[in-house]
């Protein structure tokens, strides 16, 4: 991994701490996190991460805080929002990753999460 990507990936890993069965991998040649081989998020560049996000929610986030959330032409129509990783508060990043985790997580993991509160 390029040294300039490490700080962004460290922030993603910390925010994903506690989410069941999150594993490290790569996506498009950059470090990423997955839930049982399903994409959760990845480092796009030293300042930007791509995070799974429902399309309706993505639109709302980009309208509410365009300094933090945005998309490029490549991501239009895809359930992924781009996030300025060094601008987002840690608690907000954790909440965003938790919501992203709910999208690809298998039903068994969702049930286990509900059972533990």
KALINCOR-V497497 format. One record per residue. N is the residue number from 1. SS is DSSP state (alpha for helix, beta for strand, coil for the rest). D_FIRST is the distance of its C-alpha to the first C-alpha in Angstrom with 1 decimal. Layout:
# KALINCOR-V497497
N:SS:D_FIRST / N:SS:D_FIRST
This chain:
# KALINCOR-V497497
1:coil:0.0 / 2:coil:3.8 / 3:alpha:6.2 / 4:alpha:8.4 / 5:alpha:6.9 / 6:alpha:7.2 / 7:alpha:11.0 / 8:alpha:11.4 / 9:alpha:9.8 / 10:alpha:11.9 / 11:alpha:14.8 / 12:alpha:14.5 / 13:alpha:14.5 / 14:alpha:17.4 / 15:alpha:19.3 / 16:alpha:19.0 / 17:coil:20.3 / 18:coil:23.6 / 19:coil:23.2 / 20:coil:24.2 / 21:coil:22.1 / 22:beta:18.8 / 23:beta:16.0 / 24:beta:12.2 / 25:beta:11.0 / 26:beta:9.6 / 27:beta:11.8 / 28:coil:12.1 / 29:coil:8.7 / 30:beta:7.2 / 31:beta:7.2 / 32:beta:10.9 / 33:beta:13.9 / 34:beta:16.9 / 35:beta:20.5 / 36:coil:21.8 / 37:coil:19.6 / 38:beta:20.6 / 39:beta:18.3 / 40:beta:18.4 / 41:beta:15.8 / 42:beta:12.4 / 43:beta:10.5 / 44:beta:12.2 / 45:beta:11.3 / 46:coil:11.2 / 47:coil:14.7 / 48:beta:15.2 / 49:beta:14.7 / 50:beta:16.7 / 51:beta:18.9 / 52:beta:21.7 / 53:coil:25.0 / 54:coil:28.5 / 55:alpha:29.7 / 56:alpha:32.7 / 57:alpha:30.7 / 58:alpha:28.2 / 59:alpha:31.1 / 60:alpha:32.6 / 61:alpha:29.4 / 62:alpha:29.0 / 63:alpha:32.7 / 64:alpha:32.8 / 65:coil:29.8 / 66:coil:28.6 / 67:coil:26.9 / 68:coil:24.5 / 69:beta:24.4 / 70:beta:24.5 / 71:coil:23.8 / 72:coil:23.4 / 73:alpha:25.5 / 74:alpha:22.9 / 75:alpha:23.2 / 76:coil:27.0 / 77:coil:28.7 / 78:coil:25.7 / 79:coil:25.4 / 80:beta:22.2 / 81:beta:22.3 / 82:beta:19.9 / 83:beta:19.7 / 84:beta:19.2 / 85:coil:17.1 / 86:coil:18.3 / 87:coil:21.9 / 88:coil:22.4 / 89:coil:24.2 / 90:alpha:22.6 / 91:alpha:25.6 / 92:alpha:25.5 / 93:alpha:21.8 / 94:alpha:22.8 / 95:alpha:25.8 / 96:alpha:23.9 / 97:alpha:21.5 / 98:alpha:24.6 / 99:alpha:26.4 / 100:alpha:23.5 / 101:alpha:23.5 / 102:alpha:27.2 / 103:alpha:26.8 / 104:alpha:25.1 / 105:coil:26.1 / 106:coil:28.8 / 107:alpha:32.3 / 108:alpha:32.4 / 109:alpha:29.6 / 110:alpha:31.4 / 111:alpha:34.6 / 112:alpha:33.2 / 113:alpha:31.8 / 114:alpha:35.3 / 115:alpha:37.1 / 116:alpha:35.3 / 117:coil:35.9
